[in-house]
Amino acid sequence: MKTAVVTGASSGIGKEICRMLNGHGIRVYGIGRTFCEDQAAQTPLFIPIICDLSDTAALTGLIRRILSETPVDILINNAGTAYYGPHEELNPQKIHEMVAVNLEAPLILTQLLLRSLKAQQGAVINISSVTAKHSGNTHGCAYGATKAGLSSFTASLFEEVRKYGVRVVAIHPDMTRTGLYRNADFCCAEDQECALSPKTVARAVETALFADSGCVITDITLQPQKRKILRKAKEK
């Protein structure tokens, strides 16, 4: 039985990725901040683990415990956090959180699991963002920078480990109907064609994982058919 580690597994894109992997008979260690009871009870193939990705010591200990139980075939770095607005209006804590969750945690997890992934000829899939490909991200400077760093790491890692049979993929979704924008002054438009669904991103992960042997889809960019966002009403 194959084993996967998925971050941000309790909601949104991560939750759909876990369902997809379980559907293929893959055991998933899902890392998140909190889980509802029904998700944990859905299948014995899903093992929920509460862990703060910014706590390096706890994260390291967790991965070592998993590796003591089983080899890991798949790592999906999905967890992400975002704060939007003029850069001068952020604070050091928000910047630190974005760097820790969006960039540092994927680098650490990949390093801890890479020997197992190479031995299993497994896969690393990083859920980046279309903002990583933009030349400028007004009101999202820090977030865009963390995702650009993640995409750069993904491309370099592929060149480093491709000879070992490891798939390394960056997926770049545009606006998706998740909780990522809870700290933004905008949200998705109601028209379904103006934003992606978490299931759509999970299907892209599925495509990358199960591509023909000898073929690696290294980069997938997903965009909604239409482009429209809604500005949130300002609180009085």
LINURDA-V128825 format. One record per residue. RES is the residue in one small letter. SS is DSSP state (A for helix, B for strand, O for the rest). BURIAL is b if it has 9 or more other ideal C-beta (glycine too) atoms within 8 Angstrom, else e. Layout:
res = [RES:RES]
ss = [SS:SS]
burial = [BURIAL:BURIAL]
This chain:
res = [m:k:t:a:v:v:t:g:a:s:s:g:i:g:k:e:i:c:r:m:l:n:g:h:g:i:r:v:y:g:i:g:r:t:f:c:e:d:q:a:a:q:t:p:l:f:i:p:i:i:c:d:l:s:d:t:a:a:l:t:g:l:i:r:r:i:l:s:e:t:p:v:d:i:l:i:n:n:a:g:t:a:y:y:g:p:h:e:e:l:n:p:q:k:i:h:e:m:v:a:v:n:l:e:a:p:l:i:l:t:q:l:l:l:r:s:l:k:a:q:q:g:a:v:i:n:i:s:s:v:t:a:k:h:s:g:n:t:h:g:c:a:y:g:a:t:k:a:g:l:s:s:f:t:a:s:l:f:e:e:v:r:k:y:g:v:r:v:v:a:i:h:p:d:m:t:r:t:g:l:y:r:n:a:d:f:c:c:a:e:d:q:e:c:a:l:s:p:k:t:v:a:r:a:v:e:t:a:l:f:a:d:s:g:c:v:i:t:d:i:t:l:q:p:q:k:r:k:i:l:r:k:a:k:e:k]
ss = [O:O:B:B:B:B:B:O:O:O:O:A:A:A:A:A:A:A:A:A:A:A:A:O:O:O:B:B:B:B:B:B:O:O:O:O:A:A:A:A:A:O:O:O:O:B:B:B:B:B:O:O:O:O:O:A:A:A:A:A:A:A:A:A:A:A:A:A:A:O:O:O:O:B:B:B:B:O:O:O:O:O:O:O:O:O:A:A:A:O:O:A:A:A:A:A:A:A:A:A:A:A:A:A:A:A:A:A:A:A:A:A:A:A:A:A:A:A:A:A:O:O:B:B:B:B:B:O:O:A:A:A:A:O:O:O:O:O:O:O:A:A:A:A:A:A:A:A:A:A:A:A:A:A:A:A:A:A:A:A:A:A:A:A:O:O:B:B:B:B:B:B:B:O:O:B:O:O:A:A:A:A:A:O:O:B:B:B:O:O:O:A:A:A:O:B:O:A:A:A:A:A:A:A:A:A:A:A:A:O:O:O:O:O:O:O:O:O:B:B:B:B:O:O:O:O:O:O:B:B:B:O:O:O:O:O]
burial = [e:b:b:b:b:b:b:b:b:b:e:b:b:b:b:b:b:b:b:b:b:b:e:e:e:b:b:b:b:b:b:b:e:e:b:e:e:e:b:b:e:e:e:e:b:b:e:b:b:e:b:e:b:b:e:e:e:b:b:b:e:b:b:b:e:b:b:e:e:e:e:b:b:b:b:b:b:b:b:b:b:b:b:b:b:e:e:e:e:b:e:e:e:b:b:b:b:b:b:b:b:b:b:b:b:b:b:b:b:b:e:b:b:b:e:b:b:b:e:b:e:b:b:b:b:b:b:b:b:b:b:b:e:e:e:e:b:e:e:b:b:b:b:b:b:b:b:b:b:b:b:e:b:b:b:e:b:b:e:e:b:b:e:e:e:b:b:b:b:b:b:b:b:b:b:b:e:b:e:b:b:e:e:b:e:b:e:b:b:e:e:e:e:b:b:b:b:b:e:b:b:b:b:b:b:b:b:b:b:e:b:e:e:e:e:b:b:b:b:b:b:b:e:b:e:e:e:e:b:b:e:e:e:e:e:e]
